[in-house]
Amino acid sequence: MTIRSLPASPATWTHTFSNSPRRGLLLALLTSIFVLATTACGTSNYQFPEYNFAGRPVPPSKLSNRVMVGYTTGNSGVLQILDAQRDIRNNVYNANSTFSISGYSGNNPNLILSFPDELRGYVYSNAPSYPLTIINYGTESATGAAVTFSSPSNSVTTASDFGRILSAQEETGQLIVADAKLGTFALNLPNVYQVAMNPGDTILLAMVRNSNSLYRVIRVNENGPTPPGAVDCEPTILPVYCVIPVPGTFDRPVAVDFAVDGSNAYVVSCGVECGGGSNGGAGISLIPEAALQFNNAPTSFPYPAVVSTTVPIPGGATDAISDGTNLYIAGQQLQPDGLFEGFLTTMPLNTLVPGTPTPISDGYHSKLLFADNNTLWIGSQACSNGERAKLGLNYNCLTRYDLTEQTAAVVPALLPATATTPATVPYPNSSENPLYLGSLTGICWVQGLNKVYTAYGGQIHAFKTADGSEIDNYYITVQGTALDVAYMDANTDEAN
C-alpha cells in the first residue's frame, strides 16, 4: 500500500494547513489515515517475529518487552504492565490506554516470583487470605492461587518446576511445604523467617530469626520411620515431610546462594549486623549440595558434619550471588562511631580468599542482580541512617557495580549543586527529601535493552546499565505504591 501526496511528517502537515480554518479537523483526519495505513501495511510499532522466541504467544497487550509492576493503592492491589522498550505505560496509538493483569484481586502484591522461561509468575499478596497467585504471561491473566496461607509470609520461594512452594510463617511459627502432588504441610519451626530453595527443587532450607541455626526439609520415604533428631514431622503418623537441623557453626544465617554448577550451597551468616558476632561474625559457609538433598534423610543422631569450610567476610554479609567464577557478597560493617557502612566483597571461588571490600550503599542488602554491560546491581533497604548519610555522601539504596572496572557508584547520582539550587536526585519521589528516594524493594533486568527497572521508594525508576544514569520516569510512574517489578519477556529466569 502507498499513500501519495502527504507531506513527510506531522510537523510538515501543521505548516501546510496552518492557514486553514479547518486545520484541526484535517490534522486529526490525516493522522488517523496515517496510523491506519501504516498498520495495514504491516509497519505497526508492535511487531513480533513469525517464530516468536521459545514459541511464546503474542500477548493481549501486544507489547514485546513487558515489565510487570505490583503496586498497592488504598485497599486494593494492581499488577500493571509497562512497555519497557519505550519506557511508557500506554499504547503509542492511545495515550489513555494502560495494561494490567486481568482477574488479579490481591490487596498488597509485595513479591513477584517470575519465571519467564515457563511463561508464568507467582505474586504473593501480604493481605487477608495471603494468596500466592499464578500469573499466565501469555494471556496476561491471573489463573487462581497456587496456595493460600493462613498468616502473613515473611519469605516465599519456589523453583521453575513448581513442584514445591516453601514459605516461612513467622507469626504462627510454621514452615509451609506446599507439594503440588501431595498437598500442603505445616511444619512447626518457631520464629522461622527466611527460606531458600535451589533451582533444581531438591534442597529446601529455612532460617530462624535471632538464631545461629540452619534447618532443612527432608522427604520421608513412604511408610518410612521418623528421622532421629527431627524438630517436627507432618503428619505426625506416617510423616511425609520433616524439618531437621543442619550441623555447623553459623552466625545469624540469613540467606543461601547456590553454585552455578550445583556443587555447593553458600550459606550467608550476617553476624554483627543482625545482632550476632559470637560465632565468628559475618561469613560464607560452603556445604556440598549432596549433603542437603531433601531425599537424603539421616539415620542416626547426632548428624555428621557437612560444612566444608567457612570464610569470614569482614565487610559484612546479608546476601550473595555467584557468576560461576566469583561470589559477590553484600553486607555492612560496624564502624567505630556505632553506624554501619555498606560493602561489596568479591571472593574468587577457586581460592576462597575475599578481596578488599568496596564501599556501596548502606542499609540491609537483599537484592543482587546481574545485568547488561557487565554490571552487578545491589539494592538495600533503610539506608538513610548509616555512615554515608552521616558523612554527607549520596546515601541512596541502589549501587551499580562495574564488574570490568571493579568500581561502584550509588544511583541515582545527585545532580550537581549550584549557587541557588542544592544537589538533588534527578527524578525525586513525592516526598520531602530530594536527596533520598527510599528503600529499594524490587529490581529486574530488561535484557538486551541496557536498562534495569526498579521499585524504589514506592515508585518506578529505570536506569541505564551503561552508565547508571536514570531514564526519565514521567511516563512509567504508577498511581500507588510500587512494591516489586518483574521483566516478563526475559530469555532466562535470572533476569528477576
C-alpha positions in Angstrom: 0.0 0.0 0.0 1.2 3.6 -0.7 0.0 6.9 0.4 0.5 9.7 -2.1 0.7 13.5 -1.7 1.3 13.6 2.0 4.0 15.8 3.5 6.9 13.9 5.2 5.9 14.4 8.8 3.2 15.6 11.1 5.2 18.8 11.7 5.1 19.5 8.0 1.3 18.8 8.0 0.9 21.6 10.6 2.8 24.0 8.4 0.8 23.0 5.3 -2.6 23.6 7.0 -1.6 26.4 9.3 -3.7 28.9 7.3 -6.8 26.7 7.1 -9.8 27.3 9.3 -10.4 23.5 9.3 -6.8 22.6 10.1 -7.7 20.8 13.4 -10.2 18.6 11.6 -7.9 17.9 8.7 -4.9 17.2 11.0 -7.0 14.7 13.0 -8.2 13.0 9.8 -4.7 12.8 8.3 -3.2 11.4 11.5 -5.9 8.7 11.6 -5.3 7.9 7.9 -1.5 7.7 8.6 -1.9 5.3 11.6 -4.4 3.1 9.8 -2.3 3.0 6.6 1.0 2.1 8.3 -0.8 -0.5 10.4 -2.4 -2.1 7.3 0.9 -2.1 5.5 2.5 -4.2 8.3 4.6 -1.4 9.8 3.0 -1.3 13.2 5.1 -0.3 16.2 4.0 -3.6 17.8 5.5 -6.4 15.8 6.5 -10.0 16.7 8.7 -12.3 14.6 7.0 -15.1 12.7 8.6 -17.6 15.0 8.5 -15.9 18.4 11.1 -16.7 21.0 10.6 -20.1 22.5 7.2 -20.3 20.9 5.8 -17.6 23.1 2.3 -16.4 22.2 1.6 -12.7 21.3 0.1 -11.3 24.5 -3.1 -9.2 24.5 -1.2 -6.0 25.2 0.9 -6.6 22.0 4.0 -5.5 24.0 7.2 -7.4 23.4 9.2 -6.1 26.4 6.9 -6.0 29.4 7.7 -5.1 33.0 5.0 -6.1 35.5 4.7 -3.8 38.5 3.0 -4.9 41.7 1.6 -1.8 43.5 -1.0 -1.0 46.1 -3.4 1.8 46.2 -5.8 2.2 49.1 -7.2 -1.2 49.9 -6.5 -2.8 46.5 -3.6 -4.1 44.6 -2.8 -3.8 40.9 -0.4 -5.7 38.6 0.3 -3.1 35.8 2.2 -3.8 32.6 4.7 -1.2 31.3 6.3 -1.0 27.9 9.9 -1.3 28.9 11.2 -0.8 25.3 9.7 2.7 25.0 9.5 3.5 28.8 5.8 4.3 28.7 2.7 2.8 30.4 0.4 3.1 27.4 -0.1 2.1 23.8 1.6 4.5 21.4 -1.6 4.8 19.5 -3.7 5.8 22.5 -2.2 7.9 25.3 -5.1 6.9 27.6 -4.6 3.1 27.3 -2.9 1.1 30.1 -2.4 -2.6 30.6 -2.8 -4.8 33.7 -3.1 -8.4 34.6 -6.8 -9.3 34.3 -8.5 -11.2 37.1 -6.0 -10.2 39.8 -7.6 -9.2 43.1 -4.8 -9.3 45.7 -4.5 -6.3 48.1 -0.8 -5.9 48.6 1.3 -7.5 45.9 4.7 -7.1 47.5 6.6 -10.1 46.0 6.8 -11.4 42.4 8.4 -14.7 41.7 9.0 -14.5 37.9 9.7 -17.4 35.6 9.6 -16.0 32.0 11.1 -19.3 30.7 8.0 -21.0 31.8 5.6 -18.1 30.8 4.3 -17.7 34.2 4.9 -15.9 37.5 3.6 -16.0 41.1 2.6 -13.0 43.1 2.3 -13.0 46.8 -0.1 -10.7 48.5 0.6 -9.8 52.1 -3.0 -9.1 52.9 -6.1 -11.0 54.2 -6.2 -14.6 52.8 -2.5 -14.2 51.8 -2.6 -15.9 48.4 0.2 -16.8 46.1 -1.5 -16.1 42.8 -0.5 -17.7 39.5 0.0 -15.3 36.6 -0.1 -16.5 33.0 2.3 -14.4 31.0 0.8 -15.5 27.6 -2.8 -14.4 28.5 -1.8 -11.6 30.9 -4.3 -13.0 33.4 -4.4 -14.4 37.0 -5.4 -18.1 37.0 -6.1 -18.7 40.7 -4.0 -19.3 43.8 -1.2 -21.9 43.9 -1.6 -21.9 47.6 -3.3 -19.7 50.2 -1.6 -19.1 53.5 -3.3 -18.7 56.9 -1.0 -16.0 58.1 1.5 -13.5 56.6 4.5 -14.9 55.0 8.0 -13.4 55.7 9.6 -15.3 52.8 8.3 -17.4 49.9 10.2 -19.3 47.2 9.7 -22.0 44.6 11.7 -23.5 41.7 11.0 -23.5 38.0 9.3 -26.9 38.0 6.8 -25.6 40.6 6.8 -29.0 42.4 7.0 -27.4 45.8 6.5 -24.0 47.4 8.3 -23.1 50.6 7.1 -20.4 52.9 8.1 -19.0 56.3 5.2 -18.1 58.5 6.9 -16.3 61.5 3.6 -15.2 63.1 2.5 -18.8 63.6 5.9 -20.4 63.7 5.3 -22.7 60.8 7.3 -23.7 57.8 4.9 -24.4 55.0 5.7 -27.0 52.3 3.1 -26.9 49.5 3.7 -30.0 47.4 1.9 -29.9 44.0 1.2 -33.7 44.2 0.9 -34.5 47.9 -0.7 -31.4 49.4 0.3 -28.7 51.9 2.2 -29.5 55.1 2.7 -27.1 58.1 5.9 -27.9 59.9 6.4 -26.4 63.4 9.5 -24.2 63.5 9.2 -21.2 65.9 10.4 -17.8 64.6 11.1 -19.1 61.1 11.5 -16.1 58.8 13.7 -16.9 55.8 13.6 -19.8 53.3 15.7 -20.8 50.3 15.4 -23.4 47.5 17.9 -24.5 44.9 17.0 -24.2 41.2 16.6 -28.0 40.9 14.0 -28.1 43.7 16.0 -30.7 45.7 17.2 -28.5 48.6 14.8 -26.7 51.0 16.3 -24.6 53.7 15.0 -22.4 56.5 16.4 -19.9 58.9 15.1 -18.7 62.3 15.2 -15.1 63.4 17.9 -14.2 66.0 19.3 -17.7 65.8 22.5 -19.4 64.8 20.7 -22.5 63.5 20.1 -23.6 59.9 17.4 -26.1 59.1 16.5 -28.3 56.1 13.4 -30.1 55.0 13.5 -33.8 54.1 11.1 -36.0 52.3 10.3 -39.2 54.2 10.1 -42.4 52.3 6.6 -43.9 52.1 5.8 -45.6 55.4 9.4 -44.8 56.5 10.4 -44.0 60.1 10.6 -40.6 61.6 14.3 -39.5 61.3 16.2 -39.1 64.6 16.7 -35.5 65.7 13.7 -34.1 63.8 12.3 -30.8 65.0 8.9 -31.7 63.6 7.3 -34.1 61.1 3.9 -33.9 59.4 1.7 -35.7 59.5 2.7 -37.0 63.0 1.7 -40.5 62.0 3.2 -41.7 58.7 5.1 -38.5 58.1 5.7 -37.1 54.6 7.9 -34.1 55.4 10.2 -33.4 58.3 12.4 -30.4 59.3 15.8 -31.2 60.9 18.8 -29.0 61.9 21.8 -28.7 59.7 25.0 -29.3 61.7 27.5 -26.5 61.6 28.7 -23.3 63.2 26.8 -20.3 61.8 26.4 -16.7 63.0 22.9 -15.5 62.2 22.3 -17.2 58.9 20.0 -15.1 56.7 20.4 -16.2 53.1 21.6 -19.0 50.9 23.0 -18.8 47.3 23.7 -21.9 45.2 26.7 -22.6 42.9 26.0 -22.3 39.2 27.3 -25.9 38.7 25.3 -27.3 41.5 28.3 -28.2 43.7 27.8 -26.1 46.8 25.3 -24.1 48.8 26.8 -20.8 50.1 25.2 -20.1 53.5 25.4 -16.4 54.3 25.9 -15.5 58.0 25.1 -12.0 58.9 27.0 -11.8 62.2 27.1 -8.4 64.0 24.8 -6.6 61.6 22.0 -9.0 62.6 22.8 -8.9 66.3 25.3 -11.9 66.3 29.0 -11.9 66.4 29.6 -14.7 69.0 30.3 -17.3 66.4 32.8 -15.5 64.3 30.7 -12.8 62.7 29.8 -12.4 59.0 30.9 -15.2 56.7 30.2 -17.7 54.0 29.8 -21.4 54.8 30.2 -23.9 51.9 28.1 -27.0 52.1 28.2 -29.7 49.3 24.7 -29.8 47.9 24.6 -33.6 48.0 24.5 -33.4 51.8 21.4 -31.2 51.8 19.2 -33.1 49.3 15.6 -33.5 50.6 15.7 -37.2 49.9 18.9 -37.6 51.9 17.4 -38.5 55.3 19.7 -39.1 58.3 19.6 -42.5 60.0 21.4 -41.6 63.3 21.9 -38.6 65.6 24.0 -36.5 66.1 24.4 -35.8 62.4 27.8 -35.9 60.7 29.4 -32.5 59.8 28.5 -31.1 56.4 30.2 -27.7 56.3 33.4 -28.0 54.2 34.7 -24.5 55.0 33.7 -21.2 56.4 35.2 -18.0 55.1 35.0 -14.8 57.3 33.8 -11.7 55.4 34.9 -8.6 57.2 32.9 -6.3 55.0 29.6 -7.9 56.1 27.3 -10.4 54.6 23.5 -10.4 54.2 23.2 -11.6 50.6 25.4 -13.2 47.9 25.3 -14.1 44.2 27.6 -16.2 42.0 28.6 -15.9 38.4 30.4 -19.3 38.4 33.8 -17.6 38.9 33.3 -15.3 41.8 30.9 -15.0 44.7 29.8 -11.4 45.3 28.8 -10.7 48.9 26.9 -7.6 50.1 26.6 -6.5 53.7 27.5 -3.9 56.3 30.5 -3.4 58.6 30.1 -1.8 62.0 32.2 1.4 62.2 33.8 2.9 65.3 31.1 5.6 65.6 28.5 2.8 66.0 27.0 3.2 62.5 27.1 0.6 59.7 28.7 1.1 56.3 27.8 -0.9 53.2 30.4 -3.0 51.4 30.6 -5.4 48.5 33.2 -8.2 48.7 34.4 -10.3 45.8 35.6 -13.8 46.6 37.1 -15.9 43.8 35.7 -19.5 44.0 39.0 -21.1 43.1 40.8 -19.6 46.0 38.1 -18.7 48.5 40.1 -15.6 49.5 38.0 -12.5 49.9 39.2 -9.3 48.1 39.3 -5.9 49.6 35.7 -4.7 50.3 34.3 -2.0 48.1 32.1 0.7 49.6 28.5 0.6 48.4 25.1 1.8 49.6 24.4 1.4 53.3 21.3 -0.5 54.5 20.2 -4.1 54.6 21.2 -5.6 51.3 18.8 -8.2 49.9 18.7 -7.6 46.1 21.5 -8.6 43.8 21.2 -8.8 40.1 23.5 -9.1 37.1 22.6 -7.0 34.0 23.9 -5.7 30.7 27.2 -4.0 30.2 28.8 -6.5 32.6 27.2 -4.9 35.7 26.0 -6.0 39.1 23.2 -4.1 40.8 22.8 -4.2 44.6 19.7 -3.0 46.3 19.1 -2.3 50.0 16.5 -1.0 52.4 16.6 1.6 55.2 19.9 3.1 54.1 19.4 6.7 55.4 20.8 6.0 58.9 24.2 4.7 58.0 27.7 6.1 57.6 27.1 7.6 54.2 24.4 9.9 55.5 26.5 11.0 58.4 29.4 11.9 56.1 27.1 13.8 53.7 27.6 11.4 50.8 25.0 10.1 48.4 23.1 7.7 50.7 20.5 6.2 48.3 19.8 2.5 48.3 21.0 1.2 44.9 24.5 0.6 43.8 25.8 -0.1 40.2 29.0 -2.2 40.3 31.1 -2.3 37.1 32.5 -5.9 37.0 35.1 -4.9 34.4 36.4 -1.8 36.2 35.6 -3.1 39.7 34.1 0.2 40.7 30.9 1.1 42.5 28.6 4.1 42.2 25.4 4.8 44.2 22.5 5.6 42.0 20.8 7.8 41.2 23.7 10.2 41.1 22.9 13.5 42.7 22.6 16.4 40.4 25.4 18.9 40.9 24.6 21.8 43.3 24.6 25.4 42.1 24.8 28.6 44.0 21.0 28.7 44.2 20.0 25.0 43.9 21.1 22.2 46.2 22.1 18.8 44.9 19.0 16.6 44.3 18.1 13.3 42.7 17.1 13.8 39.0 13.5 12.4 39.4 12.5 12.5 43.1 9.5 10.8 44.6 6.7 12.8 46.1 8.4 13.1 49.4 10.0 15.9 51.3 13.5 14.5 50.9 15.0 15.5 47.5 18.2 13.6 48.3 16.8 10.2 49.1 14.4 8.0 47.1 13.8 5.5 49.9 14.2 1.7 50.2 14.7 -0.4 47.1 12.1 -3.3 47.2 12.3 -4.6 43.6 14.6 -4.8 40.6 14.6 -6.5 37.3 16.9 -6.6 34.3 15.4 -5.7 30.9 17.7 -8.0 28.9 19.3 -6.7 25.8 17.9 -3.2 26.2 20.7 -2.0 28.6 18.4 -1.0 31.4 17.1 -2.1 34.8 13.7 -1.3 36.3 13.2 -0.8 40.0 10.6 -0.4 42.7 12.4 2.4 44.5 10.9 4.3 47.4 7.4 3.2 46.4 7.7 4.4 42.8 9.2 3.2 39.4 12.7 4.3 38.5 14.6 2.9 35.5 18.4 3.2 34.9 20.7 2.7 32.0 23.1 -0.1 32.7 25.9 1.5 30.6 26.5 4.4 33.0 23.9 4.2 35.7 22.1 7.4 34.6 18.3 7.5 35.3 15.8 7.4 32.5 13.0 10.0 32.8 10.3 8.1 34.7 7.5 10.5 34.0 5.7 8.0 31.7 6.3 4.9 33.8 5.2 6.1 37.2 2.2 4.3 38.8 -0.7 5.7 40.8 0.1 4.0 44.0 3.0 2.5 46.0 5.2 0.3 43.8 6.3 -2.8 45.7 8.0 -5.1 43.2 8.8 -5.4 39.5 9.5 -8.3 37.1 10.6 -8.5 33.4 8.1 -10.8 31.8 9.8 -11.3 28.5 13.3 -12.2 29.6 15.2 -15.0 27.9 16.1 -16.5 31.3 14.6 -16.7 34.8 17.7 -15.0 36.2 16.6 -11.6 34.9 14.4 -11.1 38.0 
